[in-house]
Amino acid sequence: GQSLEQPSEVTAVEGAIVQINCTYQTSGFYGLSWYQQHDGGAPTFLSYNGLDGLEETGRFSSFLSRSDSYGYLLLQELQMKDSASYFCAVKGGNQGGKLIFGQGTELSVKP
Amino acid sequence: NAGVTQTPKFRVLKTGQSMTLLCAQDMNHEYMYWYRQDPGMGLRLIHYSVGEGTTAKGEVPDGYNVSRLKKQNFLLGLESAAPSQTSVYFCASSSKSGGAVTGELFFGEGSRLTVL
């Protein structure tokens, strides 16, 4: 089976940089994704890492180390609107595209 | 562009009642999923479908049934609702050649179900 661990809460100030870590255990690894969810609304896709290294998309970057079963989401130049829950997720197999999600990290951005 | 639409958005049931949640997507995606989300927890996969007429169990399938008679629709049924099924239910879809490879799912806005 698959399991993921990420911190339950993170607090940071506006303009700062924050890193949200995710460690996983899987029977087979097919990629790590990150999602953002505001106030219980629809989760939205942020990034995907299939191979080791850093993927950058604007203020957000995501990193993966398959040998360490570890990844992180890096948010730079934090804005108040970044306050949300962030989920890492691994593919639940190489068929069907289904994802298994971590329990989520609630990010609070303070002025 | 509607994306993924869920109906109803809110519903209150009594224990033992049955209901069906409807998910519709207009992106011609092959794959569709039903997740539930409980407070302080991530999304847990209930059932999923890789194509019209096919369904499969996810992490927490007990107490639910699904059907995918048309490519664009994925129905989630509760035959005899229990208070433990009080949750927010999210439907999602992805394309076989795109999102299923890159881990990008498109989610609906959720259906909030309370079972008394």
gemmi code that builds the backbone of each chain (N, CA, C; Angstrom):
import gemmi

chains = {
    "A": [
        ("GLY", (0.812, -1.190, 0.000), (0.000, 0.000, 0.000), (0.842, 1.234, 0.000)),
        ("GLN", (0.164, 2.372, 0.077), (0.859, 3.659, 0.075), (0.497, 4.452, 1.336)),
        ("SER", (1.456, 5.194, 1.854), (1.193, 6.127, 2.944), (2.078, 7.337, 2.775)),
        ("LEU", (1.578, 8.496, 3.194), (2.322, 9.740, 3.073), (2.258, 10.488, 4.399)),
        ("GLU", (3.325, 11.189, 4.703), (3.376, 11.999, 5.915), (3.795, 13.419, 5.563)),
        ("GLN", (3.044, 14.367, 6.090), (3.365, 15.778, 5.931), (2.939, 16.495, 7.199)),
        ("PRO", (3.577, 17.634, 7.536), (3.207, 18.342, 8.765), (1.764, 18.812, 8.691)),
        ("SER", (1.099, 18.854, 9.830), (-0.311, 19.234, 9.839), (-0.499, 20.745, 9.684)),
        ("GLU", (0.445, 21.527, 10.230), (0.303, 22.976, 10.162), (1.664, 23.635, 9.961)),
        ("VAL", (1.661, 24.723, 9.229), (2.846, 25.560, 9.059), (2.378, 27.017, 9.080)),
        ("THR", (3.143, 27.859, 9.752), (2.837, 29.289, 9.787), (4.040, 30.070, 9.285)),
        ("ALA", (3.795, 31.091, 8.487), (4.864, 31.921, 7.956), (4.332, 33.332, 7.767)),
        ("VAL", (5.240, 34.271, 7.559), (4.837, 35.655, 7.365), (4.857, 36.017, 5.897)),
        ("GLU", (4.090, 37.000, 5.571), (4.015, 37.485, 4.200), (5.401, 37.863, 3.681)),
        ("GLY", (5.687, 37.458, 2.454), (6.969, 37.764, 1.843), (8.053, 36.738, 2.110)),
        ("ALA", (7.818, 35.854, 3.039), (8.815, 34.844, 3.400), (8.775, 33.654, 2.442)),
        ("ILE", (9.643, 32.689, 2.726), (9.699, 31.421, 1.992), (9.308, 30.312, 2.962)),
        ("VAL", (8.519, 29.362, 2.495), (8.137, 28.238, 3.341), (8.289, 26.941, 2.562)),
        ("GLN", (8.681, 25.898, 3.265), (8.863, 24.581, 2.656), (7.950, 23.588, 3.355)),
        ("ILE", (7.170, 22.851, 2.588), (6.284, 21.829, 3.119), (6.810, 20.479, 2.674)),
        ("ASN", (7.186, 19.652, 3.649), (7.807, 18.371, 3.353), (6.790, 17.250, 3.248)),
        ("CYS", (7.164, 16.229, 2.516), (6.308, 15.067, 2.333), (7.200, 13.833, 2.204)),
        ("THR", (6.991, 12.861, 3.073), (7.668, 11.582, 2.926), (6.630, 10.526, 2.607)),
        ("TYR", (7.017, 9.553, 1.830), (6.042, 8.561, 1.381), (6.615, 7.152, 1.457)),
        ("GLN", (5.680, 6.210, 1.555), (6.019, 4.796, 1.463), (5.070, 4.193, 0.442)),
        ("THR", (5.627, 3.592, -0.575), (4.787, 3.030, -1.633), (5.344, 1.688, -2.059)),
        ("SER", (4.453, 0.862, -2.573), (4.882, -0.434, -3.085), (5.491, -0.288, -4.469)),
        ("GLY", (5.162, 0.792, -5.144), (5.763, 1.124, -6.432), (5.606, 2.625, -6.593)),
        ("PHE", (6.578, 3.294, -7.169), (6.495, 4.746, -7.233), (6.306, 5.210, -8.669)),
        ("TYR", (5.288, 6.080, -8.863), (4.975, 6.549, -10.211), (4.864, 8.066, -10.282)),
        ("GLY", (5.295, 8.763, -9.217), (5.279, 10.219, -9.275), (4.628, 10.839, -8.058)),
        ("LEU", (5.021, 12.075, -7.753), (4.508, 12.819, -6.604), (3.878, 14.108, -7.097)),
        ("SER", (2.653, 14.354, -6.680), (1.923, 15.561, -7.072), (1.637, 16.418, -5.855)),
        ("TRP", (1.379, 17.691, -6.108), (0.990, 18.637, -5.054), (-0.295, 19.349, -5.456)),
        ("TYR", (-1.158, 19.531, -4.456), (-2.435, 20.199, -4.666), (-2.649, 21.267, -3.601)),
        ("GLN", (-3.408, 22.282, -3.971), (-3.795, 23.365, -3.066), (-5.303, 23.344, -2.892)),
        ("GLN", (-5.753, 23.584, -1.670), (-7.197, 23.637, -1.408), (-7.503, 24.815, -0.496)),
        ("HIS", (-8.339, 25.721, -0.977), (-8.775, 26.870, -0.187), (-10.113, 26.583, 0.463)),
        ("ASP", (-10.161, 26.735, 1.801), (-11.427, 26.729, 2.551), (-12.353, 25.586, 2.151)),
        ("GLY", (-11.810, 24.401, 1.983), (-12.645, 23.248, 1.690), (-13.213, 23.203, 0.288)),
        ("GLY", (-12.708, 24.079, -0.593), (-13.180, 24.081, -1.969), (-12.510, 23.012, -2.804)),
        ("ALA", (-12.642, 23.126, -4.107), (-12.061, 22.132, -5.000), (-10.544, 22.159, -4.922)),
        ("PRO", (-9.892, 21.020, -4.680), (-8.436, 20.980, -4.744), (-7.974, 21.296, -6.158)),
        ("THR", (-6.879, 22.043, -6.256), (-6.355, 22.382, -7.572), (-4.909, 21.925, -7.683)),
        ("PHE", (-4.555, 21.439, -8.848), (-3.231, 20.894, -9.124), (-2.191, 21.998, -9.149)),
        ("LEU", (-1.047, 21.735, -8.482), (0.059, 22.696, -8.485), (1.240, 22.192, -9.304)),
        ("SER", (1.674, 20.955, -9.040), (2.890, 20.492, -9.691), (2.999, 18.980, -9.612)),
        ("TYR", (3.924, 18.459, -10.414), (4.163, 17.021, -10.471), (5.654, 16.774, -10.655)),
        ("ASN", (6.170, 15.788, -9.907), (7.552, 15.337, -10.091), (7.541, 13.841, -10.371)),
        ("GLY", (8.015, 13.472, -11.545), (8.146, 12.068, -11.882), (9.578, 11.586, -11.716)),
        ("LEU", (10.487, 12.542, -11.832), (11.911, 12.240, -11.709), (12.534, 13.108, -10.617)),
        ("ASP", (13.734, 12.728, -10.158), (14.426, 13.506, -9.130), (14.707, 14.917, -9.619)),
        ("GLY", (14.644, 15.848, -8.688), (15.028, 17.209, -9.018), (13.950, 18.205, -8.702)),
        ("LEU", (14.170, 19.405, -9.180), (13.328, 20.542, -8.873), (12.499, 20.938, -10.091)),
        ("GLU", (11.213, 21.147, -9.863), (10.311, 21.681, -10.886), (9.843, 23.049, -10.413)),
        ("GLU", (9.960, 24.050, -11.273), (9.595, 25.411, -10.869), (8.433, 25.917, -11.700)),
        ("THR", (7.458, 26.490, -10.997), (6.313, 27.113, -11.660), (6.016, 28.413, -10.945)),
        ("GLY", (6.573, 29.482, -11.436), (6.358, 30.784, -10.814), (6.924, 30.830, -9.413)),
        ("ARG", (6.095, 31.206, -8.442), (6.557, 31.306, -7.050), (6.643, 29.945, -6.371)),
        ("PHE", (6.088, 28.928, -7.016), (6.057, 27.596, -6.416), (7.089, 26.686, -7.081)),
        ("SER", (7.756, 25.877, -6.267), (8.676, 24.866, -6.778), (8.410, 23.572, -6.033)),
        ("SER", (8.679, 22.462, -6.687), (8.527, 21.177, -6.019), (9.760, 20.343, -6.295)),
        ("PHE", (10.176, 19.603, -5.271), (11.403, 18.821, -5.345), (11.093, 17.372, -5.022)),
        ("LEU", (11.842, 16.478, -5.638), (11.688, 15.049, -5.378), (13.051, 14.381, -5.278)),
        ("SER", (13.169, 13.500, -4.268), (14.299, 12.594, -4.159), (13.736, 11.189, -4.001)),
        ("ARG", (13.778, 10.418, -5.061), (13.209, 9.072, -5.015), (14.002, 8.154, -4.102)),
        ("SER", (15.315, 8.352, -4.022), (16.127, 7.489, -3.154), (15.789, 7.702, -1.677)),
        ("ASP", (15.331, 8.901, -1.321), (14.966, 9.217, 0.054), (13.459, 9.120, 0.291)),
        ("SER", (12.689, 8.791, -0.746), (11.220, 8.760, -0.654), (10.712, 10.059, -0.031)),
        ("TYR", (11.145, 11.154, -0.595), (10.927, 12.467, 0.018), (10.717, 13.527, -1.051)),
        ("GLY", (9.841, 14.434, -0.755), (9.651, 15.577, -1.628), (9.244, 16.781, -0.816)),
        ("TYR", (9.297, 17.937, -1.436), (8.810, 19.135, -0.754), (8.239, 20.117, -1.753)),
        ("LEU", (7.384, 20.964, -1.228), (6.827, 22.089, -1.982), (7.400, 23.357, -1.373)),
        ("LEU", (7.956, 24.205, -2.223), (8.557, 25.455, -1.770), (7.731, 26.620, -2.289)),
        ("LEU", (7.288, 27.454, -1.388), (6.505, 28.625, -1.763), (7.328, 29.868, -1.434)),
        ("GLN", (7.578, 30.689, -2.426), (8.382, 31.886, -2.246), (7.501, 33.129, -2.284)),
        ("GLU", (8.043, 34.215, -1.735), (7.335, 35.501, -1.734), (5.881, 35.313, -1.309)),
        ("LEU", (5.727, 34.730, -0.138), (4.399, 34.368, 0.336), (3.430, 35.544, 0.318)),
        ("GLN", (2.213, 35.237, -0.082), (1.135, 36.219, -0.086), (0.001, 35.693, 0.792)),
        ("MET", (-0.835, 36.613, 1.252), (-1.938, 36.214, 2.119), (-2.813, 35.166, 1.429)),
        ("LYS", (-2.967, 35.288, 0.130), (-3.833, 34.364, -0.592), (-3.272, 32.942, -0.652)),
        ("ASP", (-1.994, 32.778, -0.230), (-1.413, 31.431, -0.206), (-1.879, 30.637, 1.009)),
        ("SER", (-2.551, 31.287, 1.942), (-3.124, 30.570, 3.090), (-4.130, 29.557, 2.575)),
        ("ALA", (-3.841, 28.296, 2.816), (-4.647, 27.208, 2.254), (-4.099, 25.898, 2.795)),
        ("SER", (-4.734, 24.812, 2.416), (-4.203, 23.482, 2.708), (-3.475, 22.958, 1.486)),
        ("TYR", (-2.355, 22.293, 1.743), (-1.537, 21.753, 0.660), (-1.383, 20.246, 0.872)),
        ("PHE", (-1.618, 19.515, -0.200), (-1.594, 18.057, -0.136), (-0.549, 17.506, -1.089)),
        ("CYS", (0.253, 16.547, -0.604), (1.063, 15.765, -1.524), (0.283, 14.491, -1.835)),
        ("ALA", (0.569, 13.911, -2.982), (-0.157, 12.730, -3.410), (0.740, 11.885, -4.303)),
        ("VAL", (0.625, 10.567, -4.159), (1.354, 9.661, -5.029), (0.356, 8.885, -5.865)),
        ("LYS", (0.808, 8.467, -7.009), (-0.043, 7.652, -7.844), (-0.225, 6.284, -7.192)),
        ("GLY", (-1.458, 5.804, -7.228), (-1.753, 4.502, -6.633), (-1.590, 3.372, -7.626)),
        ("GLY", (-0.508, 3.372, -8.362), (-0.276, 2.344, -9.373), (-0.010, 2.989, -10.706)),
        ("ASN", (0.342, 2.209, -11.703), (0.657, 2.777, -13.011), (-0.524, 2.695, -13.978)),
        ("GLN", (-1.693, 2.358, -13.474), (-2.893, 2.303, -14.278), (-3.978, 3.170, -13.647)),
        ("GLY", (-4.715, 3.859, -14.467), (-5.904, 4.541, -13.984), (-5.711, 5.913, -13.418)),
        ("GLY", (-4.495, 6.349, -13.233), (-4.231, 7.718, -12.797), (-4.677, 8.070, -11.399)),
        ("LYS", (-5.119, 7.102, -10.613), (-5.635, 7.440, -9.288), (-4.512, 7.895, -8.366)),
        ("LEU", (-4.856, 8.833, -7.467), (-3.897, 9.382, -6.525), (-4.270, 9.010, -5.102)),
        ("ILE", (-3.237, 8.787, -4.287), (-3.390, 8.584, -2.855), (-2.811, 9.829, -2.185)),
        ("PHE", (-3.633, 10.488, -1.357), (-3.275, 11.778, -0.794), (-2.756, 11.670, 0.636)),
        ("GLY", (-1.855, 12.601, 0.985), (-1.483, 12.801, 2.374), (-2.596, 13.531, 3.106)),
        ("GLN", (-2.433, 13.715, 4.395), (-3.486, 14.321, 5.208), (-3.531, 15.837, 5.092)),
        ("GLY", (-2.544, 16.425, 4.457), (-2.587, 17.848, 4.197), (-1.854, 18.680, 5.230)),
        ("THR", (-1.325, 19.809, 4.767), (-0.654, 20.784, 5.622), (-1.392, 22.103, 5.506)),
        ("GLU", (-1.867, 22.604, 6.633), (-2.557, 23.891, 6.615), (-1.542, 25.004, 6.781)),
        ("LEU", (-1.416, 25.829, 5.760), (-0.481, 26.953, 5.777), (-1.222, 28.228, 6.156)),
        ("SER", (-0.730, 28.887, 7.170), (-1.268, 30.190, 7.566), (-0.217, 31.242, 7.293)),
        ("VAL", (-0.558, 32.226, 6.482), (0.341, 33.327, 6.175), (-0.108, 34.535, 6.987)),
        ("LYS", (0.804, 35.048, 7.810), (0.493, 36.189, 8.668), (1.067, 37.474, 8.074)),
        ("PRO", (0.426, 38.604, 8.363), (0.937, 39.881, 7.832), (2.301, 40.224, 8.434)),
    ],
    "B": [
        ("ASN", (-16.848, 27.151, -19.679), (-16.244, 25.826, -19.530), (-16.534, 25.316, -18.125)),
        ("ALA", (-17.474, 24.343, -18.009), (-17.941, 23.931, -16.699), (-16.906, 23.071, -15.987)),
        ("GLY", (-16.162, 22.208, -16.692), (-15.193, 21.342, -16.029), (-15.894, 20.150, -15.400)),
        ("VAL", (-15.803, 20.024, -14.075), (-16.420, 18.936, -13.329), (-17.535, 19.521, -12.465)),
        ("THR", (-18.728, 19.011, -12.650), (-19.897, 19.521, -11.939), (-20.500, 18.428, -11.083)),
        ("GLN", (-20.754, 18.743, -9.819), (-21.340, 17.785, -8.898), (-22.723, 18.256, -8.455)),
        ("THR", (-23.653, 17.328, -8.376), (-24.975, 17.630, -7.835), (-25.442, 16.483, -6.953)),
        ("PRO", (-26.131, 16.764, -5.815), (-26.336, 18.113, -5.281), (-25.103, 18.624, -4.556)),
        ("LYS", (-25.090, 19.884, -4.188), (-23.980, 20.458, -3.441), (-24.140, 20.229, -1.936)),
        ("PHE", (-25.347, 20.126, -1.491), (-25.637, 19.877, -0.079), (-26.793, 18.888, 0.019)),
        ("ARG", (-26.697, 18.020, 1.050), (-27.795, 17.076, 1.253), (-27.752, 16.602, 2.694)),
        ("VAL", (-28.938, 16.494, 3.293), (-29.067, 15.932, 4.637), (-29.923, 14.673, 4.536)),
        ("LEU", (-29.430, 13.600, 5.072), (-30.133, 12.317, 5.034), (-30.367, 11.803, 6.446)),
        ("LYS", (-31.336, 10.936, 6.563), (-31.508, 10.200, 7.810), (-30.849, 8.833, 7.652)),
        ("THR", (-30.407, 8.276, 8.754), (-29.795, 6.950, 8.729), (-30.713, 5.963, 8.028)),
        ("GLY", (-30.128, 5.195, 7.098), (-30.880, 4.201, 6.377), (-31.422, 4.650, 5.036)),
        ("GLN", (-31.453, 5.953, 4.805), (-31.937, 6.447, 3.523), (-30.886, 6.213, 2.441)),
        ("SER", (-31.320, 6.264, 1.210), (-30.400, 6.095, 0.086), (-30.354, 7.376, -0.733)),
        ("MET", (-29.273, 7.551, -1.452), (-29.165, 8.699, -2.336), (-28.077, 8.451, -3.368)),
        ("THR", (-28.086, 9.280, -4.394), (-27.090, 9.208, -5.453), (-26.504, 10.583, -5.688)),
        ("LEU", (-25.176, 10.626, -5.740), (-24.465, 11.844, -6.123), (-24.077, 11.712, -7.595)),
        ("LEU", (-24.288, 12.809, -8.329), (-23.984, 12.799, -9.750), (-22.775, 13.660, -10.038)),
        ("CYS", (-21.868, 13.146, -10.849), (-20.715, 13.894, -11.309), (-20.727, 13.907, -12.828)),
        ("ALA", (-20.548, 15.085, -13.390), (-20.502, 15.227, -14.839), (-19.284, 16.042, -15.237)),
        ("GLN", (-18.563, 15.565, -16.256), (-17.405, 16.314, -16.761), (-17.544, 16.517, -18.256)),
        ("ASP", (-17.100, 17.687, -18.703), (-17.251, 18.034, -20.115), (-15.900, 18.134, -20.811)),
        ("MET", (-14.881, 17.467, -20.266), (-13.520, 17.546, -20.828), (-13.146, 16.284, -21.608)),
        ("ASN", (-14.110, 15.385, -21.780), (-13.876, 14.137, -22.516), (-12.784, 13.275, -21.872)),
        ("HIS", (-12.698, 13.357, -20.543), (-11.693, 12.580, -19.823), (-12.114, 11.124, -19.711)),
        ("GLU", (-11.098, 10.248, -19.819), (-11.376, 8.818, -19.726), (-11.570, 8.377, -18.282)),
        ("TYR", (-10.803, 8.975, -17.358), (-10.776, 8.501, -15.987), (-11.589, 9.406, -15.079)),
        ("MET", (-12.309, 8.786, -14.145), (-13.080, 9.546, -13.162), (-12.951, 8.893, -11.793)),
        ("TYR", (-13.102, 9.713, -10.739), (-12.828, 9.261, -9.377), (-13.833, 9.876, -8.403)),
        ("TRP", (-14.087, 9.144, -7.334), (-14.827, 9.690, -6.204), (-13.945, 9.606, -4.962)),
        ("TYR", (-13.792, 10.753, -4.278), (-13.040, 10.850, -3.038), (-13.972, 11.365, -1.952)),
        ("ARG", (-13.619, 11.056, -0.708), (-14.271, 11.693, 0.425), (-13.216, 12.381, 1.262)),
        ("GLN", (-13.629, 13.486, 1.893), (-12.707, 14.246, 2.738), (-13.379, 14.524, 4.068)),
        ("ASP", (-12.713, 14.132, 5.149), (-13.195, 14.358, 6.492), (-12.278, 15.360, 7.189)),
        ("PRO", (-12.799, 16.057, 8.208), (-12.007, 17.107, 8.860), (-10.620, 16.631, 9.274)),
        ("GLY", (-9.609, 17.423, 8.907), (-8.242, 17.099, 9.301), (-7.637, 15.929, 8.559)),
        ("MET", (-8.339, 15.481, 7.541), (-7.821, 14.342, 6.795), (-7.699, 14.697, 5.327)),
        ("GLY", (-6.897, 13.942, 4.665), (-6.762, 14.149, 3.230), (-7.926, 13.527, 2.493)),
        ("LEU", (-7.782, 13.463, 1.206), (-8.804, 12.873, 0.358), (-8.568, 11.370, 0.269)),
        ("ARG", (-9.623, 10.611, 0.498), (-9.534, 9.161, 0.413), (-10.361, 8.656, -0.759)),
        ("LEU", (-9.741, 7.816, -1.562), (-10.364, 7.337, -2.787), (-11.412, 6.275, -2.473)),
        ("ILE", (-12.633, 6.486, -2.973), (-13.727, 5.542, -2.730), (-13.795, 4.519, -3.868)),
        ("HIS", (-14.045, 5.004, -5.058), (-14.099, 4.189, -6.267), (-13.560, 5.018, -7.420)),
        ("TYR", (-13.178, 4.341, -8.473), (-12.752, 5.056, -9.658), (-13.140, 4.271, -10.909)),
        ("SER", (-12.999, 4.947, -12.045), (-13.373, 4.324, -13.317), (-12.354, 4.709, -14.386)),
        ("VAL", (-11.929, 3.720, -15.150), (-10.974, 3.997, -16.229), (-11.660, 4.061, -17.583)),
        ("GLY", (-12.978, 3.919, -17.592), (-13.690, 4.043, -18.854), (-15.158, 3.697, -18.676)),
        ("GLU", (-15.922, 4.037, -19.702), (-17.359, 3.756, -19.684), (-17.603, 2.273, -19.417)),
        ("GLY", (-18.480, 2.016, -18.450), (-18.834, 0.641, -18.139), (-17.879, -0.084, -17.208)),
        ("THR", (-16.816, 0.587, -16.762), (-15.854, -0.054, -15.860), (-15.706, 0.746, -14.581)),
        ("THR", (-15.629, 0.034, -13.453), (-15.385, 0.674, -12.167), (-14.450, -0.201, -11.339)),
        ("ALA", (-13.821, 0.403, -10.339), (-12.906, -0.336, -9.484), (-12.927, 0.270, -8.094)),
        ("LYS", (-12.566, -0.536, -7.097), (-12.565, -0.081, -5.718), (-11.310, 0.711, -5.410)),
        ("GLY", (-11.491, 1.704, -4.529), (-10.369, 2.469, -4.039), (-10.005, 2.062, -2.621)),
        ("GLU", (-9.633, 3.053, -1.825), (-9.181, 2.785, -0.454), (-10.331, 2.489, 0.507)),
        ("VAL", (-11.464, 3.158, 0.327), (-12.577, 3.046, 1.281), (-13.903, 2.809, 0.554)),
        ("PRO", (-14.086, 1.656, -0.100), (-15.264, 1.440, -0.932), (-16.514, 0.961, -0.207)),
        ("ASP", (-16.373, 0.485, 1.038), (-17.505, -0.148, 1.711), (-18.639, 0.837, 1.954)),
        ("GLY", (-19.867, 0.399, 1.621), (-21.041, 1.234, 1.824), (-21.392, 2.094, 0.627)),
        ("TYR", (-20.596, 2.003, -0.440), (-20.817, 2.818, -1.641), (-20.877, 1.932, -2.871)),
        ("ASN", (-21.643, 2.386, -3.852), (-21.601, 1.760, -5.162), (-21.497, 2.849, -6.213)),
        ("VAL", (-20.980, 2.498, -7.370), (-20.781, 3.485, -8.431), (-21.217, 2.889, -9.763)),
        ("SER", (-21.488, 3.790, -10.699), (-21.773, 3.348, -12.056), (-21.287, 4.401, -13.038)),
        ("ARG", (-20.832, 3.922, -14.197), (-20.351, 4.818, -15.259), (-20.953, 4.320, -16.564)),
        ("LEU", (-22.202, 4.699, -16.775), (-22.922, 4.263, -17.964), (-22.573, 5.129, -19.169)),
        ("LYS", (-22.208, 6.371, -18.908), (-21.785, 7.274, -19.970), (-20.396, 7.819, -19.632)),
        ("LYS", (-19.616, 8.116, -20.624), (-18.249, 8.567, -20.398), (-18.198, 9.819, -19.543)),
        ("GLN", (-19.168, 10.707, -19.722), (-19.097, 11.985, -19.035), (-19.666, 11.967, -17.624)),
        ("ASN", (-20.318, 10.863, -17.226), (-20.984, 10.834, -15.930), (-20.445, 9.715, -15.044)),
        ("PHE", (-20.366, 10.006, -13.747), (-19.932, 9.006, -12.778), (-20.806, 9.186, -11.544)),
        ("LEU", (-21.589, 8.161, -11.216), (-22.551, 8.247, -10.125), (-22.029, 7.511, -8.904)),
        ("LEU", (-22.245, 8.126, -7.746), (-21.895, 7.508, -6.461), (-23.175, 7.287, -5.676)),
        ("GLY", (-23.424, 6.042, -5.284), (-24.635, 5.726, -4.557), (-24.362, 5.268, -3.134)),
        ("LEU", (-25.254, 5.697, -2.245), (-25.255, 5.199, -0.880), (-26.574, 4.453, -0.703)),
        ("GLU", (-26.525, 3.158, -0.497), (-27.741, 2.355, -0.424), (-28.456, 2.517, 0.912)),
        ("SER", (-27.682, 2.605, 1.992), (-28.252, 2.728, 3.338), (-27.304, 3.616, 4.137)),
        ("ALA", (-27.588, 4.906, 4.134), (-26.658, 5.873, 4.699), (-26.448, 5.674, 6.195)),
        ("ALA", (-25.208, 5.897, 6.631), (-24.842, 5.805, 8.044), (-24.167, 7.111, 8.457)),
        ("PRO", (-24.253, 7.465, 9.740), (-23.609, 8.706, 10.200), (-22.126, 8.772, 9.857)),
        ("SER", (-21.463, 7.623, 9.765), (-20.037, 7.601, 9.420), (-19.793, 8.062, 7.980)),
        ("GLN", (-20.833, 8.157, 7.203), (-20.698, 8.623, 5.824), (-20.915, 10.131, 5.690)),
        ("THR", (-21.110, 10.795, 6.812), (-21.114, 12.252, 6.813), (-19.730, 12.729, 6.394)),
        ("SER", (-19.691, 13.497, 5.312), (-18.402, 13.856, 4.736), (-18.623, 14.848, 3.600)),
        ("VAL", (-17.513, 15.324, 3.050), (-17.554, 16.071, 1.804), (-17.039, 15.147, 0.713)),
        ("TYR", (-17.819, 15.020, -0.333), (-17.475, 14.116, -1.421), (-17.018, 14.922, -2.638)),
        ("PHE", (-15.861, 14.538, -3.150), (-15.310, 15.205, -4.323), (-15.219, 14.222, -5.480)),
        ("CYS", (-15.662, 14.685, -6.620), (-15.477, 13.956, -7.857), (-14.312, 14.585, -8.605)),
        ("ALA", (-13.583, 13.773, -9.352), (-12.464, 14.284, -10.141), (-12.376, 13.503, -11.442)),
        ("SER", (-11.685, 14.097, -12.398), (-11.456, 13.409, -13.660), (-10.046, 13.714, -14.159)),
        ("SER", (-9.553, 12.849, -15.024), (-8.255, 13.092, -15.653), (-8.226, 12.411, -17.012)),
        ("SER", (-7.339, 12.908, -17.865), (-7.221, 12.318, -19.193), (-6.190, 11.198, -19.163)),
        ("LYS", (-6.418, 10.207, -19.956), (-5.547, 9.034, -19.977), (-4.138, 9.398, -20.408)),
        ("SER", (-4.028, 10.296, -21.377), (-2.719, 10.631, -21.924), (-2.100, 11.857, -21.277)),
        ("GLY", (-2.886, 12.597, -20.505), (-2.389, 13.819, -19.893), (-2.297, 13.699, -18.396)),
        ("GLY", (-3.387, 14.022, -17.730), (-3.386, 14.055, -16.277), (-3.043, 12.739, -15.620)),
        ("ALA", (-3.419, 11.642, -16.222), (-3.115, 10.346, -15.617), (-1.613, 10.094, -15.616)),
        ("VAL", (-0.907, 10.753, -16.515), (0.545, 10.626, -16.569), (1.195, 11.641, -15.638)),
        ("THR", (0.678, 12.871, -15.637), (1.298, 13.955, -14.879), (0.708, 14.132, -13.483)),
        ("GLY", (-0.251, 13.306, -13.119), (-0.819, 13.430, -11.784), (-1.749, 14.597, -11.627)),
        ("GLU", (-2.295, 15.113, -12.730), (-3.204, 16.246, -12.666), (-4.639, 15.771, -12.754)),
        ("LEU", (-5.348, 15.910, -11.654), (-6.774, 15.635, -11.600), (-7.534, 16.949, -11.536)),
        ("PHE", (-8.708, 16.967, -12.156), (-9.587, 18.132, -12.092), (-10.749, 17.780, -11.170)),
        ("PHE", (-10.919, 18.603, -10.142), (-11.921, 18.312, -9.117), (-13.165, 19.179, -9.271)),
        ("GLY", (-14.300, 18.614, -8.844), (-15.508, 19.399, -8.680), (-15.469, 20.152, -7.364)),
        ("GLU", (-16.527, 20.950, -7.112), (-16.561, 21.793, -5.933), (-16.974, 21.045, -4.660)),
        ("GLY", (-17.375, 19.815, -4.795), (-17.714, 19.018, -3.618), (-19.204, 18.944, -3.342)),
        ("SER", (-19.596, 17.860, -2.716), (-20.979, 17.664, -2.262), (-20.925, 17.377, -0.769)),
        ("ARG", (-21.599, 18.224, 0.012), (-21.539, 18.112, 1.470), (-22.729, 17.318, 1.972)),
        ("LEU", (-22.449, 16.159, 2.502), (-23.492, 15.228, 2.925), (-23.460, 15.077, 4.437)),
        ("THR", (-24.626, 15.229, 5.038), (-24.784, 14.998, 6.475), (-25.796, 13.873, 6.675)),
        ("VAL", (-25.412, 12.874, 7.463), (-26.317, 11.765, 7.773), (-26.644, 11.823, 9.264)),
        ("LEU", (-27.917, 11.995, 9.542), (-28.350, 12.149, 10.942), (-28.757, 10.809, 11.554)),
    ],
}
model = gemmi.Model(1)
for chain_id, residues in chains.items():
    chain = gemmi.Chain(chain_id)
    for i, (resn, *xyz) in enumerate(residues, 1):
        res = gemmi.Residue()
        res.name, res.seqid = resn, gemmi.SeqId(i, " ")
        for name, pos in zip(("N", "CA", "C"), xyz):
            atom = gemmi.Atom()
            atom.name, atom.element = name, gemmi.Element(name[0])
            atom.pos, atom.b_iso = gemmi.Position(*pos), 0.0
            res.add_atom(atom)
        chain.add_residue(res)
    model.add_chain(chain)
structure = gemmi.Structure()
structure.add_model(model)
structure.setup_entities()
